[in-house]
Amino acid sequence: MTDQRLSLSLAAAIAASLSLAPVAGHAQETFKIGLVNFLSGPAADAFGVPSMNGGVLMVEALNAGQVPAPYDGQTGIGGLPIEFVQIDESGGAQVQIQRYRDLVEREEVDAVLGYDGSGDCLAIAPVADELQTVTIFSGCGTTRLFEEASYDYVFRAGAHTTMDNVALAHYIKRTMPETKTVAGLNQNYSWGQDSWRDFTAALTLLMPEVEIGPELFPEPGAGQYGSQISVLMRAKPDVVHSSLWGGDLEAFLLQAGPRQLFARSHVVFNMAEHVLPRMGEKAPVGLITGGRGAVGELRPRTELADWFYEAYAEAYGIPAVQGPFRFVQTILALKTAAEIAMAENGGTKPTDEEIAAALAGLVFETPSGTVEMALADGHQAIQGAAIGIAAWNDELGRLELTEVEHFAARCVNPPAGVTSLEWIEGGMVGAECE
Amino acid sequence: MTLRPSPAPAGRALGLAAAVASAILALLLLAGWAAPSWAIYTATIALAKGLVVLGLVMLLRMGLISFGHGMFYCFGAYVSGLLASGAGLTDALALTLAATLGTAALGLLLGLLLAGYRGVFFAMFNLALSMILYGALLKSVSLGGSDGVSVPAPSYFGLVPPDGMRSLAAYGFVATIACAAGFLLWLVSRSQLGLVLLGVKGNEIRLDYLGISARRLILVAYVLSAALAGMGGSLVAIVSGHVIPEMAYWTTSGEFVFITVLSGPGSISGAFAGAGVFEAVRLATGQYLPNAWQLLLGGFLLLVILFLPDGISSLARRRTGTADASAPPAGRVQGEG
């Protein structure tokens, strides 16, 4: 190994990292945001790419002043045109921290919006506080984010996962009160484990007589569910609960549909809404699903929701699902908060402190209904949930979600000051369901 | 013949090397002080990952390649992460030492099993073991599962740097550790041990005739490389503040092999330079071409393999036009008998 020439190759490395020169300043004042979501990898097709498409559509519509009430007042953010940088979320938490720092320190964005991976959000949150940059998460449902720590500049503009499963439990009680046995098919990692834990805790509270049947935990990315389907066919539970998503979910639906699992049991999903437009006629009739919030076909029929749904379908040729609905909540939260801050500071571009102050406890309108930053000192949103049954629609030539049941935000989300699991196991005290 | 671990290098050479290492450290610290803040984090990560690559380079000089060193990288990161988040130990040096020793112990355990294998078997057994660790971490609720473990901000010898200084302090710490480890490894490479390591690749039968056990040599090198990977993982955990099971996933291990190929087997500084170039290229392609960065990164590696088969470190050698007689690049060592 060498010694005298150490510095040469070292200098090459430093030169290489320095060659990422900062971009030149812009003449006109803008509001610059970083949009982050999966553009490659397994979550890209299911959530990332549709999310990014929805985000870009919303930013461009805001800049052009095309978004209906209550966002028809000012273009962009408080009149400042929105400029955006897109970042791929794939590569793991360490890579994301690196890209986040680069976004903030070199690109000098005013805020960072997005992130769907729970590990990524947990890793980014402390960095956001360190760099004092407003950061609004879209997905990453983990309740750990604000239940294990608190942050000044970090917000989540959509509900966390607890709602998905509490709403399913309420749905079963409301529409299938005769249910006696429930089985689970969830992936063996944090998301699947948390989903099943919350669901069973909520269901045994609401329907104590229900028996929990086979609890199946296939590997993430398994792709083959033949043996699990056999177990479920033999056990014949009244209800099967599953938190599968993306490619694994599509594989399961393709394998379970022809074997008539959906004719034998009610199969309820917390996230399956996002594969229905992609799968067309291949998805099984009778599938029951939510999508974390009133999203896509489950949306409230407001002018804002219908405009977004139709504009997205027109732009991208496929209906908008939960990803884009969730993602635009971050943009609308930022716009609303920044404009409140500007109204208070006399119309100048607000600082991160001013935006963070306005974001805490904010109530704002989105295509999925009213969202309220109600938990974790105003940093965590709650919103209403909706669940529907997939039925064939001849006109559309695909499945659509019908007989939609809505659940109020305060019915399916915990109140402030208590962790989700404590709330569910403690009897869901304070739930406002009527 | 028994091997003396050191000190084969003469006193003057030793002094010179120590001076070079200190000079590089001073240069790095100065560069860190002058560099824009956005470059600091990437440089820190590159130095930490350079340690892992250093371990792989050492194995490569013996003709061994591990497709599972993410296992030690991840193990070191989790040792640090869990000690910091669970036991409340935040001193960066203590965490790094604990992780390095812990990973060395794991390396010893697995090394006893693996030292009998060569070639593709060695590579794939490492891969298999790393995927076992990945699977176990993914499913363990108590260790944070797939969402990982948050690592609290570190302290340095009892001092906690303020928010604005945190990156720079971490950079200084990692640069110091990297230079110290690089210097120690230089000593090892010049010792009798370091020189006979080359024999494992060159001709094992001759080693046997010299009375040296190739198996034991591999075990020693394997433990050292595991310790380096654990040290790198620990530093990444401390600097980034979060550890996830993906650190043991095969793509992470592949990334280290990628950087090792990029660096070439020739030099210690080359390992860090390779890591620096890799991180810089990935960051630049990721920020400017979010939809095509993997393609560009792959294309970049292809170009390096085509035009720089001995890696980035061969650039420096080409420039100075000399070959290091006492430590020829492993790719050139040929057995004759």
Boltz contact constraints between the chains, C-beta under 6 A:
constraints:
  - contact:
      token1: [A, 1]
      token2: [B, 186]
      max_distance: 6.0
  - contact:
      token1: [A, 1]
      token2: [B, 189]
      max_distance: 6.0
  - contact:
      token1: [A, 1]
      token2: [B, 267]
      max_distance: 6.0
  - contact:
      token1: [A, 1]
      token2: [B, 268]
      max_distance: 6.0
  - contact:
      token1: [A, 1]
      token2: [B, 327]
      max_distance: 6.0
  - contact:
      token1: [A, 2]
      token2: [B, 267]
      max_distance: 6.0
  - contact:
      token1: [A, 2]
      token2: [B, 324]
      max_distance: 6.0
  - contact:
      token1: [A, 3]
      token2: [B, 17]
      max_distance: 6.0
  - contact:
      token1: [A, 3]
      token2: [B, 20]
      max_distance: 6.0
  - contact:
      token1: [A, 5]
      token2: [B, 316]
      max_distance: 6.0
  - contact:
      token1: [A, 5]
      token2: [B, 320]
      max_distance: 6.0
  - contact:
      token1: [A, 6]
      token2: [B, 24]
      max_distance: 6.0
  - contact:
      token1: [A, 6]
      token2: [B, 269]
      max_distance: 6.0
  - contact:
      token1: [A, 8]
      token2: [B, 316]
      max_distance: 6.0
  - contact:
      token1: [A, 9]
      token2: [B, 269]
      max_distance: 6.0
  - contact:
      token1: [A, 9]
      token2: [B, 270]
      max_distance: 6.0
  - contact:
      token1: [A, 9]
      token2: [B, 273]
      max_distance: 6.0
  - contact:
      token1: [A, 9]
      token2: [B, 313]
      max_distance: 6.0
  - contact:
      token1: [A, 9]
      token2: [B, 316]
      max_distance: 6.0
  - contact:
      token1: [A, 10]
      token2: [B, 269]
      max_distance: 6.0
  - contact:
      token1: [A, 10]
      token2: [B, 273]
      max_distance: 6.0
  - contact:
      token1: [A, 12]
      token2: [B, 273]
      max_distance: 6.0
  - contact:
      token1: [A, 13]
      token2: [B, 273]
      max_distance: 6.0
  - contact:
      token1: [A, 13]
      token2: [B, 276]
      max_distance: 6.0
  - contact:
      token1: [A, 13]
      token2: [B, 277]
      max_distance: 6.0
  - contact:
      token1: [A, 14]
      token2: [B, 31]
      max_distance: 6.0
  - contact:
      token1: [A, 16]
      token2: [B, 277]
      max_distance: 6.0
  - contact:
      token1: [A, 16]
      token2: [B, 280]
      max_distance: 6.0
  - contact:
      token1: [A, 17]
      token2: [B, 39]
      max_distance: 6.0
  - contact:
      token1: [A, 17]
      token2: [B, 42]
      max_distance: 6.0
  - contact:
      token1: [A, 17]
      token2: [B, 43]
      max_distance: 6.0
  - contact:
      token1: [A, 17]
      token2: [B, 280]
      max_distance: 6.0
  - contact:
      token1: [A, 20]
      token2: [B, 284]
      max_distance: 6.0
  - contact:
      token1: [A, 39]
      token2: [B, 290]
      max_distance: 6.0
  - contact:
      token1: [A, 39]
      token2: [B, 291]
      max_distance: 6.0
  - contact:
      token1: [A, 86]
      token2: [B, 290]
      max_distance: 6.0
  - contact:
      token1: [A, 87]
      token2: [B, 290]
      max_distance: 6.0
  - contact:
      token1: [A, 88]
      token2: [B, 290]
      max_distance: 6.0
  - contact:
      token1: [A, 92]
      token2: [B, 246]
      max_distance: 6.0
  - contact:
      token1: [A, 93]
      token2: [B, 242]
      max_distance: 6.0
  - contact:
      token1: [A, 93]
      token2: [B, 244]
      max_distance: 6.0
  - contact:
      token1: [A, 94]
      token2: [B, 240]
      max_distance: 6.0
  - contact:
      token1: [A, 97]
      token2: [B, 240]
      max_distance: 6.0
  - contact:
      token1: [A, 98]
      token2: [B, 42]
      max_distance: 6.0
  - contact:
      token1: [A, 99]
      token2: [B, 286]
      max_distance: 6.0
  - contact:
      token1: [A, 101]
      token2: [B, 41]
      max_distance: 6.0
  - contact:
      token1: [A, 102]
      token2: [B, 38]
      max_distance: 6.0
  - contact:
      token1: [A, 102]
      token2: [B, 287]
      max_distance: 6.0
  - contact:
      token1: [A, 105]
      token2: [B, 37]
      max_distance: 6.0
  - contact:
      token1: [A, 105]
      token2: [B, 38]
      max_distance: 6.0
  - contact:
      token1: [A, 106]
      token2: [B, 38]
      max_distance: 6.0
  - contact:
      token1: [A, 118]
      token2: [B, 147]
      max_distance: 6.0
  - contact:
      token1: [A, 119]
      token2: [B, 147]
      max_distance: 6.0
  - contact:
      token1: [A, 119]
      token2: [B, 148]
      max_distance: 6.0
  - contact:
      token1: [A, 119]
      token2: [B, 244]
      max_distance: 6.0
  - contact:
      token1: [A, 122]
      token2: [B, 147]
      max_distance: 6.0
  - contact:
      token1: [A, 122]
      token2: [B, 150]
      max_distance: 6.0
  - contact:
      token1: [A, 123]
      token2: [B, 242]
      max_distance: 6.0
  - contact:
      token1: [A, 126]
      token2: [B, 241]
      max_distance: 6.0
  - contact:
      token1: [A, 130]
      token2: [B, 163]
      max_distance: 6.0
  - contact:
      token1: [A, 142]
      token2: [B, 147]
      max_distance: 6.0
  - contact:
      token1: [A, 188]
      token2: [B, 139]
      max_distance: 6.0
  - contact:
      token1: [A, 189]
      token2: [B, 138]
      max_distance: 6.0
  - contact:
      token1: [A, 189]
      token2: [B, 145]
      max_distance: 6.0
  - contact:
      token1: [A, 189]
      token2: [B, 146]
      max_distance: 6.0
  - contact:
      token1: [A, 190]
      token2: [B, 145]
      max_distance: 6.0
  - contact:
      token1: [A, 190]
      token2: [B, 146]
      max_distance: 6.0
  - contact:
      token1: [A, 190]
      token2: [B, 147]
      max_distance: 6.0
